Amino acid sequence: MPRRADLSGDADRLRREAASLLEAAMRAAGMTAADLADQVGRDLYGAPFYRSTVYRWLRLEAPIAVEVLLFVLERAGMTADQVLAGGEVAARLGRIEEQLGAQREILERLATDDRGAT
């Protein structure tokens, strides 16, 4: 298993790549954060979501869901290859985020066990 620092570095790089793709797709589609929150929310989730969510994605504060990135890339008229590449970036980021979450849980349990042993 890769060291935690390696996963964090990968996650940061992929987050930047996904945010860059999202921003480029939004520009190509002529979408604002409000448009994205409304359209993606309604089309994918049945209700709009907050613009602040979009801003968090673009500021790299939250991972972008694969289906959101694919939706925006498709709306922007990206080629199939670009859409697939964007989906792969988001999917890899999701897997790394899951690994980091699992590692975080293990570390928290170990810290709790250590406190209980003293």
N, CA, C and O atoms as CSV, one atom per row, in Angstrom:
chain,resi,resn,atom,element,x,y,z
A,1,MET,N,N,0.853,-1.185,0.000
A,1,MET,CA,C,0.000,0.000,0.000
A,1,MET,C,C,0.893,1.240,0.000
A,1,MET,O,O,1.862,1.293,0.757
A,2,PRO,N,N,0.586,2.240,-0.835
A,2,PRO,CA,C,1.399,3.465,-0.868
A,2,PRO,C,C,1.343,4.193,0.474
A,2,PRO,O,O,0.368,4.089,1.218
A,3,ARG,N,N,2.396,4.919,0.756
A,3,ARG,CA,C,2.406,5.719,1.977
A,3,ARG,C,C,1.344,6.798,1.882
A,3,ARG,O,O,0.944,7.203,0.791
A,4,ARG,N,N,0.893,7.257,3.042
A,4,ARG,CA,C,-0.161,8.260,3.105
A,4,ARG,C,C,0.216,9.535,2.345
A,4,ARG,O,O,-0.620,10.101,1.640
A,5,ALA,N,N,1.447,9.983,2.478
A,5,ALA,CA,C,1.888,11.205,1.787
A,5,ALA,C,C,1.764,11.043,0.280
A,5,ALA,O,O,1.397,11.986,-0.420
A,6,ASP,N,N,2.069,9.847,-0.222
A,6,ASP,CA,C,1.948,9.605,-1.656
A,6,ASP,C,C,0.493,9.746,-2.099
A,6,ASP,O,O,0.214,10.365,-3.126
A,7,LEU,N,N,-0.427,9.178,-1.333
A,7,LEU,CA,C,-1.845,9.267,-1.682
A,7,LEU,C,C,-2.326,10.711,-1.611
A,7,LEU,O,O,-3.079,11.161,-2.475
A,8,SER,N,N,-1.898,11.427,-0.594
A,8,SER,CA,C,-2.312,12.825,-0.466
A,8,SER,C,C,-1.828,13.650,-1.647
A,8,SER,O,O,-2.559,14.487,-2.176
A,9,GLY,N,N,-0.580,13.402,-2.057
A,9,GLY,CA,C,-0.041,14.118,-3.212
A,9,GLY,C,C,-0.817,13.800,-4.477
A,9,GLY,O,O,-1.112,14.688,-5.276
A,10,ASP,N,N,-1.149,12.513,-4.656
A,10,ASP,CA,C,-1.951,12.111,-5.815
A,10,ASP,C,C,-3.324,12.775,-5.776
A,10,ASP,O,O,-3.817,13.261,-6.793
A,11,ALA,N,N,-3.934,12.790,-4.598
A,11,ALA,CA,C,-5.260,13.393,-4.462
A,11,ALA,C,C,-5.213,14.872,-4.796
A,11,ALA,O,O,-6.090,15.383,-5.492
A,12,ASP,N,N,-4.191,15.562,-4.302
A,12,ASP,CA,C,-4.069,16.997,-4.596
A,12,ASP,C,C,-3.914,17.237,-6.096
A,12,ASP,O,O,-4.559,18.117,-6.666
A,13,ARG,N,N,-3.056,16.448,-6.720
A,13,ARG,CA,C,-2.826,16.605,-8.165
A,13,ARG,C,C,-4.110,16.320,-8.946
A,13,ARG,O,O,-4.459,17.066,-9.860
A,14,LEU,N,N,-4.804,15.254,-8.592
A,14,LEU,CA,C,-6.035,14.902,-9.299
A,14,LEU,C,C,-7.139,15.922,-9.036
A,14,LEU,O,O,-7.932,16.218,-9.930
A,15,ARG,N,N,-7.199,16.464,-7.813
A,15,ARG,CA,C,-8.189,17.504,-7.511
A,15,ARG,C,C,-7.968,18.716,-8.402
A,15,ARG,O,O,-8.914,19.284,-8.948
A,16,ARG,N,N,-6.687,19.110,-8.543
A,16,ARG,CA,C,-6.369,20.254,-9.418
A,16,ARG,C,C,-6.754,19.950,-10.855
A,16,ARG,O,O,-7.311,20.804,-11.544
A,17,GLU,N,N,-6.460,18.742,-11.308
A,17,GLU,CA,C,-6.777,18.349,-12.680
A,17,GLU,C,C,-8.294,18.340,-12.907
A,17,GLU,O,O,-8.770,18.831,-13.931
A,18,ALA,N,N,-9.046,17.787,-11.964
A,18,ALA,CA,C,-10.501,17.739,-12.091
A,18,ALA,C,C,-11.095,19.143,-12.068
A,18,ALA,O,O,-11.996,19.450,-12.848
A,19,ALA,N,N,-10.590,20.003,-11.169
A,19,ALA,CA,C,-11.093,21.375,-11.096
A,19,ALA,C,C,-10.776,22.132,-12.377
A,19,ALA,O,O,-11.598,22.911,-12.860
A,20,SER,N,N,-9.597,21.908,-12.925
A,20,SER,CA,C,-9.208,22.553,-14.179
A,20,SER,C,C,-10.125,22.104,-15.320
A,20,SER,O,O,-10.569,22.920,-16.127
A,21,LEU,N,N,-10.401,20.799,-15.377
A,21,LEU,CA,C,-11.327,20.283,-16.386
A,21,LEU,C,C,-12.717,20.881,-16.219
A,21,LEU,O,O,-13.357,21.279,-17.192
A,22,LEU,N,N,-13.170,20.939,-14.982
A,22,LEU,CA,C,-14.505,21.489,-14.712
A,22,LEU,C,C,-14.583,22.950,-15.137
A,22,LEU,O,O,-15.545,23.371,-15.779
A,23,GLU,N,N,-13.568,23.712,-14.777
A,23,GLU,CA,C,-13.551,25.131,-15.129
A,23,GLU,C,C,-13.536,25.324,-16.644
A,23,GLU,O,O,-14.261,26.168,-17.172
A,24,ALA,N,N,-12.715,24.547,-17.340
A,24,ALA,CA,C,-12.643,24.647,-18.803
A,24,ALA,C,C,-13.969,24.256,-19.440
A,24,ALA,O,O,-14.419,24.899,-20.388
A,25,ALA,N,N,-14.590,23.213,-18.928
A,25,ALA,CA,C,-15.882,22.767,-19.472
A,25,ALA,C,C,-16.965,23.804,-19.207
A,25,ALA,O,O,-17.802,24.064,-20.071
A,26,MET,N,N,-16.954,24.399,-18.015
A,26,MET,CA,C,-17.938,25.443,-17.708
A,26,MET,C,C,-17.798,26.606,-18.678
A,26,MET,O,O,-18.793,27.107,-19.202
A,27,ARG,N,N,-16.552,27.038,-18.920
A,27,ARG,CA,C,-16.322,28.143,-19.862
A,27,ARG,C,C,-16.799,27.767,-21.255
A,27,ARG,O,O,-17.472,28.552,-21.922
A,28,ALA,N,N,-16.447,26.557,-21.692
A,28,ALA,CA,C,-16.834,26.117,-23.041
A,28,ALA,C,C,-18.350,26.035,-23.192
A,28,ALA,O,O,-18.888,26.295,-24.268
A,29,ALA,N,N,-19.030,25.676,-22.112
A,29,ALA,CA,C,-20.487,25.564,-22.154
A,29,ALA,C,C,-21.170,26.893,-21.837
A,29,ALA,O,O,-22.393,26.998,-21.922
A,30,GLY,N,N,-20.381,27.910,-21.472
A,30,GLY,CA,C,-20.952,29.204,-21.118
A,30,GLY,C,C,-21.747,29.154,-19.818
A,30,GLY,O,O,-22.735,29.873,-19.663
A,31,MET,N,N,-21.319,28.309,-18.889
A,31,MET,CA,C,-22.039,28.122,-17.630
A,31,MET,C,C,-21.371,28.897,-16.497
A,31,MET,O,O,-20.146,28.926,-16.384
A,32,THR,N,N,-22.193,29.518,-15.667
A,32,THR,CA,C,-21.707,30.115,-14.426
A,32,THR,C,C,-21.860,29.072,-13.319
A,32,THR,O,O,-22.427,28.000,-13.534
A,33,ALA,N,N,-21.350,29.397,-12.144
A,33,ALA,CA,C,-21.517,28.483,-11.004
A,33,ALA,C,C,-22.994,28.284,-10.699
A,33,ALA,O,O,-23.420,27.182,-10.352
A,34,ALA,N,N,-23.781,29.362,-10.831
A,34,ALA,CA,C,-25.223,29.252,-10.578
A,34,ALA,C,C,-25.889,28.331,-11.600
A,34,ALA,O,O,-26.735,27.510,-11.245
A,35,ASP,N,N,-25.502,28.470,-12.873
A,35,ASP,CA,C,-26.045,27.586,-13.921
A,35,ASP,C,C,-25.707,26.137,-13.619
A,35,ASP,O,O,-26.556,25.249,-13.701
A,36,LEU,N,N,-24.449,25.920,-13.269
A,36,LEU,CA,C,-23.996,24.560,-12.997
A,36,LEU,C,C,-24.760,23.963,-11.814
A,36,LEU,O,O,-25.247,22.835,-11.889
A,37,ALA,N,N,-24.861,24.717,-10.735
A,37,ALA,CA,C,-25.572,24.219,-9.554
A,37,ALA,C,C,-27.022,23.896,-9.898
A,37,ALA,O,O,-27.554,22.879,-9.454
A,38,ASP,N,N,-27.653,24.743,-10.674
A,38,ASP,CA,C,-29.052,24.532,-11.027
A,38,ASP,C,C,-29.221,23.367,-12.006
A,38,ASP,O,O,-30.009,22.456,-11.754
A,39,GLN,N,N,-28.490,23.396,-13.112
A,39,GLN,CA,C,-28.659,22.380,-14.159
A,39,GLN,C,C,-28.219,20.993,-13.702
A,39,GLN,O,O,-28.949,20.015,-13.867
A,40,VAL,N,N,-27.026,20.915,-13.129
A,40,VAL,CA,C,-26.533,19.612,-12.685
A,40,VAL,C,C,-27.417,19.078,-11.574
A,40,VAL,O,O,-27.792,17.905,-11.571
A,41,GLY,N,N,-27.744,19.941,-10.639
A,41,GLY,CA,C,-28.593,19.506,-9.532
A,41,GLY,C,C,-29.922,18.956,-10.023
A,41,GLY,O,O,-30.340,17.869,-9.623
A,42,ARG,N,N,-30.577,19.706,-10.883
A,42,ARG,CA,C,-31.888,19.267,-11.390
A,42,ARG,C,C,-31.785,18.008,-12.250
A,42,ARG,O,O,-32.566,17.071,-12.085
A,43,ASP,N,N,-30.816,17.993,-13.168
A,43,ASP,CA,C,-30.704,16.863,-14.101
A,43,ASP,C,C,-30.186,15.587,-13.441
A,43,ASP,O,O,-30.650,14.492,-13.758
A,44,LEU,N,N,-29.242,15.722,-12.541
A,44,LEU,CA,C,-28.647,14.532,-11.929
A,44,LEU,C,C,-29.296,14.132,-10.607
A,44,LEU,O,O,-29.404,12.946,-10.298
A,45,TYR,N,N,-29.725,15.119,-9.833
A,45,TYR,CA,C,-30.189,14.824,-8.479
A,45,TYR,C,C,-31.647,15.200,-8.222
A,45,TYR,O,O,-32.174,14.942,-7.140
A,46,GLY,N,N,-32.295,15.806,-9.209
A,46,GLY,CA,C,-33.709,16.135,-9.052
A,46,GLY,C,C,-33.993,17.449,-8.355
A,46,GLY,O,O,-35.152,17.851,-8.259
A,47,ALA,N,N,-32.978,18.122,-7.871
A,47,ALA,CA,C,-33.156,19.423,-7.207
A,47,ALA,C,C,-31.833,20.185,-7.311
A,47,ALA,O,O,-30.762,19.580,-7.267
A,48,PRO,N,N,-31.908,21.499,-7.446
A,48,PRO,CA,C,-30.656,22.256,-7.541
A,48,PRO,C,C,-29.864,22.148,-6.244
A,48,PRO,O,O,-30.425,21.884,-5.180
A,49,PHE,N,N,-28.561,22.355,-6.345
A,49,PHE,CA,C,-27.769,22.409,-5.128
A,49,PHE,C,C,-27.100,23.767,-5.026
A,49,PHE,O,O,-27.222,24.594,-5.929
A,50,TYR,N,N,-26.404,23.994,-3.947
A,50,TYR,CA,C,-25.856,25.304,-3.656
A,50,TYR,C,C,-24.683,25.681,-4.554
A,50,TYR,O,O,-23.852,24.840,-4.896
A,51,ARG,N,N,-24.626,26.957,-4.931
A,51,ARG,CA,C,-23.495,27.466,-5.694
A,51,ARG,C,C,-22.202,27.291,-4.917
A,51,ARG,O,O,-21.141,27.075,-5.502
A,52,SER,N,N,-22.295,27.384,-3.597
A,52,SER,CA,C,-21.088,27.236,-2.777
A,52,SER,C,C,-20.423,25.881,-3.006
A,52,SER,O,O,-19.207,25.751,-2.863
A,53,THR,N,N,-21.217,24.877,-3.360
A,53,THR,CA,C,-20.651,23.558,-3.670
A,53,THR,C,C,-19.741,23.658,-4.884
A,53,THR,O,O,-18.636,23.114,-4.887
A,54,VAL,N,N,-20.204,24.351,-5.908
A,54,VAL,CA,C,-19.400,24.533,-7.123
A,54,VAL,C,C,-18.120,25.297,-6.781
A,54,VAL,O,O,-17.038,24.930,-7.239
A,55,TYR,N,N,-18.238,26.347,-5.989
A,55,TYR,CA,C,-17.056,27.117,-5.614
A,55,TYR,C,C,-16.066,26.258,-4.828
A,55,TYR,O,O,-14.854,26.393,-4.999
A,56,ARG,N,N,-16.580,25.371,-3.963
A,56,ARG,CA,C,-15.699,24.472,-3.196
A,56,ARG,C,C,-14.940,23.539,-4.141
A,56,ARG,O,O,-13.767,23.244,-3.913
A,57,TRP,N,N,-15.607,23.078,-5.198
A,57,TRP,CA,C,-14.919,22.224,-6.178
A,57,TRP,C,C,-13.802,22.990,-6.862
A,57,TRP,O,O,-12.683,22.495,-6.992
A,58,LEU,N,N,-14.116,24.198,-7.295
A,58,LEU,CA,C,-13.143,24.988,-8.048
A,58,LEU,C,C,-11.980,25.449,-7.169
A,58,LEU,O,O,-10.873,25.646,-7.671
A,59,ARG,N,N,-12.213,25.625,-5.868
A,59,ARG,CA,C,-11.140,26.017,-4.942
A,59,ARG,C,C,-10.429,24.800,-4.368
A,59,ARG,O,O,-9.577,24.936,-3.489
A,60,LEU,N,N,-10.774,23.604,-4.860
A,60,LEU,CA,C,-10.132,22.355,-4.457
A,60,LEU,C,C,-10.427,21.986,-3.004
A,60,LEU,O,O,-9.629,21.306,-2.360
A,61,GLU,N,N,-11.566,22.432,-2.490
A,61,GLU,CA,C,-11.924,22.120,-1.112
A,61,GLU,C,C,-12.784,20.862,-1.006
A,61,GLU,O,O,-13.013,20.357,0.093
A,62,ALA,N,N,-13.256,20.362,-2.131
A,62,ALA,CA,C,-14.088,19.154,-2.114
A,62,ALA,C,C,-13.896,18.417,-3.431
A,62,ALA,O,O,-13.747,19.039,-4.482
A,63,PRO,N,N,-13.901,17.078,-3.371
A,63,PRO,CA,C,-13.756,16.312,-4.615
A,63,PRO,C,C,-14.999,16.433,-5.487
A,63,PRO,O,O,-16.116,16.546,-4.981
A,64,ILE,N,N,-14.796,16.410,-6.787
A,64,ILE,CA,C,-15.893,16.510,-7.747
A,64,ILE,C,C,-16.372,15.100,-8.075
A,64,ILE,O,O,-15.563,14.229,-8.397
A,65,ALA,N,N,-17.668,14.873,-7.996
A,65,ALA,CA,C,-18.224,13.558,-8.320
A,65,ALA,C,C,-18.042,13.266,-9.803
A,65,ALA,O,O,-18.125,14.162,-10.643
A,66,VAL,N,N,-17.793,12.008,-10.108
A,66,VAL,CA,C,-17.582,11.593,-11.498
A,66,VAL,C,C,-18.745,12.032,-12.376
A,66,VAL,O,O,-18.532,12.595,-13.450
A,67,GLU,N,N,-19.975,11.779,-11.929
A,67,GLU,CA,C,-21.127,12.079,-12.771
A,67,GLU,C,C,-21.288,13.575,-13.029
A,67,GLU,O,O,-21.780,13.972,-14.086
A,68,VAL,N,N,-20.875,14.409,-12.068
A,68,VAL,CA,C,-20.950,15.863,-12.262
A,68,VAL,C,C,-19.956,16.296,-13.332
A,68,VAL,O,O,-20.298,17.050,-14.243
A,69,LEU,N,N,-18.738,15.817,-13.215
A,69,LEU,CA,C,-17.720,16.198,-14.200
A,69,LEU,C,C,-18.114,15.709,-15.591
A,69,LEU,O,O,-17.987,16.455,-16.562
A,70,LEU,N,N,-18.584,14.481,-15.701
A,70,LEU,CA,C,-19.017,13.957,-17.000
A,70,LEU,C,C,-20.157,14.786,-17.579
A,70,LEU,O,O,-20.162,15.098,-18.770
A,71,PHE,N,N,-21.119,15.139,-16.739
A,71,PHE,CA,C,-22.266,15.939,-17.171
A,71,PHE,C,C,-21.802,17.263,-17.782
A,71,PHE,O,O,-22.245,17.646,-18.864
A,72,VAL,N,N,-20.911,17.952,-17.079
A,72,VAL,CA,C,-20.463,19.264,-17.551
A,72,VAL,C,C,-19.612,19.133,-18.811
A,72,VAL,O,O,-19.737,19.933,-19.738
A,73,LEU,N,N,-18.749,18.123,-18.839
A,73,LEU,CA,C,-17.928,17.913,-20.034
A,73,LEU,C,C,-18.816,17.635,-21.249
A,73,LEU,O,O,-18.572,18.158,-22.337
A,74,GLU,N,N,-19.836,16.817,-21.059
A,74,GLU,CA,C,-20.757,16.521,-22.169
A,74,GLU,C,C,-21.511,17.771,-22.591
A,74,GLU,O,O,-21.670,18.023,-23.786
A,75,ARG,N,N,-21.981,18.563,-21.621
A,75,ARG,CA,C,-22.685,19.815,-21.937
A,75,ARG,C,C,-21.794,20.785,-22.691
A,75,ARG,O,O,-22.271,21.574,-23.506
A,76,ALA,N,N,-20.501,20.724,-22.417
A,76,ALA,CA,C,-19.557,21.629,-23.078
A,76,ALA,C,C,-19.227,21.166,-24.488
A,76,ALA,O,O,-18.513,21.852,-25.219
A,77,GLY,N,N,-19.747,19.998,-24.874
A,77,GLY,CA,C,-19.487,19.485,-26.208
A,77,GLY,C,C,-18.091,18.927,-26.374
A,77,GLY,O,O,-17.550,18.913,-27.479
A,78,MET,N,N,-17.505,18.465,-25.281
A,78,MET,CA,C,-16.172,17.875,-25.364
A,78,MET,C,C,-16.255,16.581,-26.166
A,78,MET,O,O,-17.321,15.982,-26.308
A,79,THR,N,N,-15.117,16.175,-26.679
A,79,THR,CA,C,-15.085,14.926,-27.437
A,79,THR,C,C,-15.259,13.751,-26.479
A,79,THR,O,O,-15.081,13.890,-25.269
A,80,ALA,N,N,-15.605,12.610,-27.028
A,80,ALA,CA,C,-15.776,11.411,-26.204
A,80,ALA,C,C,-14.495,11.105,-25.430
A,80,ALA,O,O,-14.552,10.725,-24.261
A,81,ASP,N,N,-13.343,11.268,-26.076
A,81,ASP,CA,C,-12.070,11.008,-25.397
A,81,ASP,C,C,-11.857,11.955,-24.218
A,81,ASP,O,O,-11.384,11.542,-23.159
A,82,GLN,N,N,-12.209,13.226,-24.407
A,82,GLN,CA,C,-12.056,14.199,-23.324
A,82,GLN,C,C,-12.999,13.864,-22.175
A,82,GLN,O,O,-12.623,13.961,-21.007
A,83,VAL,N,N,-14.212,13.473,-22.506
A,83,VAL,CA,C,-15.186,13.117,-21.471
A,83,VAL,C,C,-14.705,11.891,-20.697
A,83,VAL,O,O,-14.766,11.861,-19.468
A,84,LEU,N,N,-14.227,10.879,-21.429
A,84,LEU,CA,C,-13.728,9.665,-20.764
A,84,LEU,C,C,-12.513,9.972,-19.897
A,84,LEU,O,O,-12.395,9.448,-18.789
A,85,ALA,N,N,-11.612,10.812,-20.389
A,85,ALA,CA,C,-10.432,11.179,-19.602
A,85,ALA,C,C,-10.848,11.921,-18.338
A,85,ALA,O,O,-10.297,11.674,-17.265
A,86,GLY,N,N,-11.805,12.819,-18.452
A,86,GLY,CA,C,-12.294,13.548,-17.285
A,86,GLY,C,C,-12.945,12.616,-16.275
A,86,GLY,O,O,-12.764,12.765,-15.067
A,87,GLY,N,N,-13.702,11.658,-16.782
A,87,GLY,CA,C,-14.330,10.682,-15.893
A,87,GLY,C,C,-13.303,9.835,-15.175
A,87,GLY,O,O,-13.474,9.503,-14.002
A,88,GLU,N,N,-12.240,9.483,-15.872
A,88,GLU,CA,C,-11.177,8.683,-15.250
A,88,GLU,C,C,-10.472,9.482,-14.157
A,88,GLU,O,O,-10.155,8.937,-13.100
A,89,VAL,N,N,-10.223,10.770,-14.403
A,89,VAL,CA,C,-9.604,11.628,-13.385
A,89,VAL,C,C,-10.479,11.653,-12.134
A,89,VAL,O,O,-9.987,11.450,-11.025
A,90,ALA,N,N,-11.763,11.901,-12.312
A,90,ALA,CA,C,-12.669,11.979,-11.169
A,90,ALA,C,C,-12.779,10.629,-10.464
A,90,ALA,O,O,-12.826,10.582,-9.235
A,91,ALA,N,N,-12.820,9.539,-11.215
A,91,ALA,CA,C,-12.919,8.202,-10.613
A,91,ALA,C,C,-11.663,7.888,-9.797
A,91,ALA,O,O,-11.757,7.364,-8.687
A,92,ARG,N,N,-10.483,8.209,-10.350
A,92,ARG,CA,C,-9.236,7.973,-9.608
A,92,ARG,C,C,-9.213,8.815,-8.343
A,92,ARG,O,O,-8.793,8.344,-7.286
A,93,LEU,N,N,-9.664,10.063,-8.449
A,93,LEU,CA,C,-9.703,10.929,-7.278
A,93,LEU,C,C,-10.633,10.337,-6.224
A,93,LEU,O,O,-10.299,10.327,-5.039
A,94,GLY,N,N,-11.792,9.847,-6.647
A,94,GLY,CA,C,-12.726,9.235,-5.700
A,94,GLY,C,C,-12.113,8.041,-4.990
A,94,GLY,O,O,-12.281,7.884,-3.781
A,95,ARG,N,N,-11.405,7.200,-5.729
A,95,ARG,CA,C,-10.766,6.029,-5.114
A,95,ARG,C,C,-9.692,6.452,-4.119
A,95,ARG,O,O,-9.575,5.866,-3.043
A,96,ILE,N,N,-8.909,7.463,-4.474
A,96,ILE,CA,C,-7.858,7.930,-3.564
A,96,ILE,C,C,-8.476,8.558,-2.320
A,96,ILE,O,O,-7.998,8.341,-1.207
A,97,GLU,N,N,-9.543,9.338,-2.512
A,97,GLU,CA,C,-10.220,9.939,-1.358
A,97,GLU,C,C,-10.741,8.845,-0.422
A,97,GLU,O,O,-10.669,8.988,0.799
A,98,GLU,N,N,-11.266,7.754,-0.987
A,98,GLU,CA,C,-11.739,6.633,-0.164
A,98,GLU,C,C,-10.582,6.001,0.600
A,98,GLU,O,O,-10.722,5.686,1.782
A,99,GLN,N,N,-9.446,5.814,-0.056
A,99,GLN,CA,C,-8.281,5.234,0.611
A,99,GLN,C,C,-7.805,6.136,1.742
A,99,GLN,O,O,-7.474,5.660,2.828
A,100,LEU,N,N,-7.772,7.439,1.483
A,100,LEU,CA,C,-7.357,8.374,2.524
A,100,LEU,C,C,-8.324,8.343,3.701
A,100,LEU,O,O,-7.908,8.407,4.857
A,101,GLY,N,N,-9.621,8.244,3.400
A,101,GLY,CA,C,-10.625,8.157,4.464
A,101,GLY,C,C,-10.436,6.902,5.296
A,101,GLY,O,O,-10.540,6.950,6.521
A,102,ALA,N,N,-10.158,5.779,4.645
A,102,ALA,CA,C,-9.943,4.521,5.361
A,102,ALA,C,C,-8.688,4.621,6.224
A,102,ALA,O,O,-8.680,4.161,7.366
A,103,GLN,N,N,-7.635,5.219,5.685
A,103,GLN,CA,C,-6.404,5.388,6.467
A,103,GLN,C,C,-6.650,6.298,7.663
A,103,GLN,O,O,-6.143,6.041,8.755
A,104,ARG,N,N,-7.424,7.355,7.462
A,104,ARG,CA,C,-7.742,8.289,8.540
A,104,ARG,C,C,-8.487,7.564,9.659
A,104,ARG,O,O,-8.197,7.771,10.838
A,105,GLU,N,N,-9.452,6.708,9.287
A,105,GLU,CA,C,-10.210,5.944,10.286
A,105,GLU,C,C,-9.298,5.021,11.082
A,105,GLU,O,O,-9.432,4.913,12.301
A,106,ILE,N,N,-8.376,4.357,10.400
A,106,ILE,CA,C,-7.445,3.456,11.079
A,106,ILE,C,C,-6.582,4.246,12.063
A,106,ILE,O,O,-6.389,3.821,13.202
A,107,LEU,N,N,-6.067,5.388,11.627
A,107,LEU,CA,C,-5.233,6.211,12.503
A,107,LEU,C,C,-6.020,6.709,13.706
A,107,LEU,O,O,-5.492,6.753,14.818
A,108,GLU,N,N,-7.282,7.088,13.493
A,108,GLU,CA,C,-8.109,7.546,14.608
A,108,GLU,C,C,-8.362,6.419,15.605
A,108,GLU,O,O,-8.334,6.638,16.816
A,109,ARG,N,N,-8.612,5.194,15.086
A,109,ARG,CA,C,-8.815,4.043,15.983
A,109,ARG,C,C,-7.554,3.744,16.766
A,109,ARG,O,O,-7.615,3.469,17.964
A,110,LEU,N,N,-6.400,3.796,16.094
A,110,LEU,CA,C,-5.136,3.550,16.781
A,110,LEU,C,C,-4.892,4.602,17.864
A,110,LEU,O,O,-4.435,4.279,18.960
A,111,ALA,N,N,-5.198,5.849,17.551
A,111,ALA,CA,C,-5.022,6.915,18.542
A,111,ALA,C,C,-5.947,6.696,19.731
A,111,ALA,O,O,-5.554,6.919,20.876
A,112,THR,N,N,-7.166,6.263,19.465
A,112,THR,CA,C,-8.124,5.980,20.546
A,112,THR,C,C,-7.632,4.811,21.380
A,112,THR,O,O,-7.706,4.857,22.608
A,113,ASP,N,N,-7.128,3.755,20.732
A,113,ASP,CA,C,-6.598,2.591,21.441
A,113,ASP,C,C,-5.401,2.980,22.297
A,113,ASP,O,O,-5.271,2.518,23.430
A,114,ASP,N,N,-4.520,3.834,21.759
A,114,ASP,CA,C,-3.348,4.284,22.518
A,114,ASP,C,C,-3.756,5.072,23.750
A,114,ASP,O,O,-3.160,4.910,24.815
A,115,ARG,N,N,-4.763,5.920,23.618
A,115,ARG,CA,C,-5.232,6.704,24.765
A,115,ARG,C,C,-5.827,5.798,25.827
A,115,ARG,O,O,-5.655,6.036,27.023
A,116,GLY,N,N,-6.533,4.752,25.387
A,116,GLY,CA,C,-7.148,3.824,26.331
A,116,GLY,C,C,-6.123,2.959,27.044
A,116,GLY,O,O,-6.391,2.460,28.137
A,117,ALA,N,N,-4.953,2.773,26.445
A,117,ALA,CA,C,-3.923,1.915,27.023
A,117,ALA,C,C,-3.094,2.639,28.076
A,117,ALA,O,O,-2.384,2.002,28.855
A,118,THR,N,N,-3.180,3.967,28.103
A,118,THR,CA,C,-2.354,4.706,29.073
A,118,THR,C,C,-3.071,4.911,30.376
A,118,THR,O,O,-2.518,5.512,31.297
